[in-house]
């Protein structure tokens, strides 16, 4: 389930950057 969290965090980080 952590994979989904990592994918979401990556998307948010990409957007925040």
N, C-alpha and C positions, 0 to 999 in steps of 0.2 A: 504493500500500500504506500510505502515511502516513495516508490517510483512516481506515483501520481503527484505527490507533494513536491518532489524535486522538479517535475515538469512544470508545475504551476509556478513554483518559485523562480525557475529559469525564465519563464515568460514574463513574470512581473519584473524581474531584474532587467531583462532586455528592454522592457517598456520604460522602466525608471531610468535606465541609462539613456 
